[in-house]
Amino acid sequence: MNNENSPIQLRYLKFCPTCQIIKPLRSKHDSISNKCIAKFDHYCGWGYSSVGQENHRQFVLFLSFFLILLCIFNIRMLSHFLMVYQPTKSNNYIYFKIFLNLYEQNPSLLLWYIIWTILNIFVLNQLVHQVKGIFNNLTINEFINKNKYQHFWNHHLFINPFNLGYINNFKQFWGISNHINWYDTFTTQHLSKQDTDQDNVIYI
């Protein structure tokens, strides 16, 4: 570390009393798994695991494919409803009667459609937040807790030191370019160093 900048950079270092390590930049101690997660995004209750450096890309792919499956299911089910009841007019009242008839004849099917529609909206919302995070180079944890991290603030002005622009942020997330080893990055000063020393980067 450059001694000239050390006093400034050292104030950003965080020590984890549980893991007994200096926490890398963008990491967070996860109380459920009881370990520090590099580039922590969030804890996924569905997968019973933390989302971070090692599995963030896989999580986004999972959301994408899951959303596609949900959309296909909902579209096919809606098409089935319309085919069975064949509305003669295109207005809200006719569609309301379709769902009313479905509720009377097959309430369980209607209930499943409603559940899957709600799930569709939920997954879409999650994916939108992930995509916004990718293009802005921010994790969900950083977005929620940005006020707690000093490296985001300069005289009360929010500045994202990880932002490389939309295209480069996208490339970095998918490992196309601008690779960063978040296990071994402790201050924002290390970011420029790793850009010029790619041979020392561990690709995850």
C-alpha positions in Angstrom: 0.0 0.0 0.0 1.3 3.5 -0.8 2.4 5.1 2.4 1.4 8.5 1.2 -2.2 7.4 1.1 -2.2 4.9 3.9 -3.7 7.2 6.7 -6.6 8.0 4.5 -7.2 4.5 3.2 -6.8 2.7 6.6 -9.9 4.4 8.0 -11.9 2.4 5.5 -10.6 -1.0 6.7 -13.1 -3.1 8.6 -12.2 -5.9 11.0 -14.6 -8.9 11.4 -14.4 -10.0 15.1 -16.1 -13.3 14.3 -13.9 -14.4 11.4 -10.9 -12.6 12.8 -9.9 -11.1 9.5 -9.8 -7.7 7.8 -12.9 -7.6 5.7 -12.3 -7.1 2.0 -14.0 -4.2 0.3 -17.7 -4.9 -0.5 -17.7 -7.9 1.8 -20.2 -8.5 4.6 -20.4 -11.0 7.5 -23.4 -13.2 7.0 -24.8 -14.2 10.4 -26.6 -17.3 8.9 -23.6 -18.9 7.3 -21.3 -17.3 9.9 -18.7 -16.2 7.5 -17.7 -13.1 5.5 -18.9 -13.1 1.9 -16.8 -11.4 -0.7 -18.8 -8.8 -2.7 -21.9 -9.7 -0.7 -25.2 -9.0 -2.5 -27.9 -10.5 -0.3 -29.0 -13.7 1.5 -31.3 -15.8 -0.6 -34.0 -17.5 1.5 -35.0 -19.7 -1.4 -31.6 -21.1 -1.9 -30.5 -21.0 1.7 -27.3 -19.4 0.8 -25.6 -16.0 0.5 -25.2 -14.4 -2.9 -21.8 -12.9 -3.6 -18.6 -13.1 -5.6 -18.8 -16.9 -6.2 -22.4 -17.3 -7.3 -23.8 -13.9 -8.2 -23.8 -14.6 -11.9 -25.5 -17.9 -11.5 -28.2 -16.3 -9.3 -29.0 -13.7 -12.1 -29.1 -16.5 -14.7 -31.5 -18.5 -12.4 -33.8 -15.5 -12.0 -33.8 -14.9 -15.8 -34.7 -18.5 -16.7 -37.2 -18.8 -13.9 -38.9 -15.6 -15.1 -39.1 -17.0 -18.6 -40.7 -20.3 -17.4 -43.2 -18.3 -15.3 -44.1 -16.1 -18.3 -44.6 -19.2 -20.5 -46.8 -20.9 -17.9 -48.9 -17.8 -17.3 -49.4 -17.1 -21.1 -50.3 -20.7 -21.8 -52.8 -20.8 -18.9 -54.4 -17.5 -20.0 -54.6 -18.8 -23.5 -56.4 -21.9 -22.2 -58.9 -19.7 -20.3 -59.7 -17.7 -23.4 -59.9 -20.7 -25.6 -62.3 -22.5 -23.3 -64.6 -19.6 -22.6 -64.1 -17.9 -26.0 -65.2 -14.3 -25.2 -67.2 -12.7 -28.1 -66.4 -9.2 -27.1 -63.2 -7.6 -26.0 -64.0 -5.6 -22.9 -63.2 -5.8 -19.2 -66.6 -7.1 -18.3 -66.3 -10.2 -20.6 -62.9 -11.0 -19.1 -64.3 -10.6 -15.6 -67.0 -13.1 -16.4 -64.4 -15.5 -17.6 -62.6 -15.5 -14.3 -65.9 -15.6 -12.5 -66.9 -18.7 -14.4 -63.5 -20.2 -13.8 -63.8 -19.5 -10.0 -67.2 -21.3 -10.0 -66.1 -24.3 -12.0 -62.4 -24.7 -11.1 -61.4 -22.4 -8.2 -58.1 -24.3 -7.6 -56.9 -23.6 -11.1 -57.7 -19.9 -10.7 -55.9 -19.9 -7.4 -52.8 -21.4 -8.9 -52.9 -18.8 -11.7 -53.1 -16.0 -9.2 -50.2 -17.4 -7.2 -48.1 -17.8 -10.2 -48.9 -14.3 -11.4 -47.8 -12.9 -8.0 -44.7 -15.0 -8.2 -44.1 -13.7 -11.7 -44.3 -10.1 -10.5 -42.0 -10.8 -7.5 -39.3 -12.5 -9.7 -39.5 -9.7 -12.3 -39.0 -7.1 -9.5 -36.0 -9.0 -8.2 -34.5 -9.3 -11.7 -35.0 -5.6 -12.4 -33.1 -4.7 -9.2 -30.3 -7.1 -10.2 -30.0 -5.6 -13.7 -30.0 -2.1 -12.3 -27.3 -3.2 -9.8 -25.2 -4.7 -12.7 -25.3 -1.6 -14.8 -24.5 0.7 -11.9 -22.0 -1.7 -10.3 -23.8 -1.8 -7.0 -24.9 -4.8 -4.9 -28.3 -4.9 -3.2 -26.5 -4.7 0.1 -24.6 -1.5 -1.0 -27.8 0.1 -2.3 -29.7 -0.5 0.9 -26.8 0.3 3.3 -24.9 2.9 1.2 -25.1 5.4 4.1 -23.0 3.0 6.2 -20.1 2.8 3.8 -17.6 5.7 3.9 -16.1 5.0 0.5 -19.4 6.1 -1.2 -19.3 9.6 0.3 -17.2 12.6 -0.4 -18.3 15.7 1.6 -21.9 14.4 1.8 -21.9 13.7 -2.0 -22.6 10.2 -3.1 -19.9 8.9 -5.4 -19.7 5.3 -6.6 -16.0 4.4 -6.8 -16.8 1.1 -8.6 -18.8 2.7 -11.4 -17.0 2.2 -14.7 -19.9 3.2 -16.9 -22.9 1.0 -18.0 -21.0 -1.0 -20.6 -17.9 -1.7 -18.6 -19.9 -2.4 -15.5 -21.8 -5.1 -17.5 -18.5 -6.5 -18.8 -17.0 -6.6 -15.3 -20.0 -8.4 -13.8 -19.9 -11.2 -16.5 -16.1 -11.5 -16.4 -15.5 -10.1 -19.9 -13.1 -7.4 -18.8 -12.0 -5.3 -15.8 -11.7 -8.3 -13.6 -11.4 -7.6 -9.9 -10.5 -10.1 -7.2 -12.9 -9.0 -4.4 -11.2 -11.5 -2.0 -8.1 -9.4 -2.0 -9.3 -5.9 -2.4 -9.4 -3.9 0.8 -9.5 -0.2 -0.3 -10.6 1.7 -3.3 -6.8 2.4 -3.9 -6.5 -1.3 -4.8 -8.9 -0.9 -7.7 -6.5 1.0 -10.0 -3.7 -1.3 -9.0 -5.6 -4.4 -10.1 -6.5 -2.8 -13.4 -2.8 -2.7 -14.3 -1.9 -6.0 -12.7 -4.3 -8.5 -14.1 -1.9 -11.4 -13.8 -2.5 -11.4 -10.0 -6.2 -11.6 -10.2 -8.0 -14.8 -9.2 -11.0 -15.3 -11.6 -14.1 -16.6 -9.9 
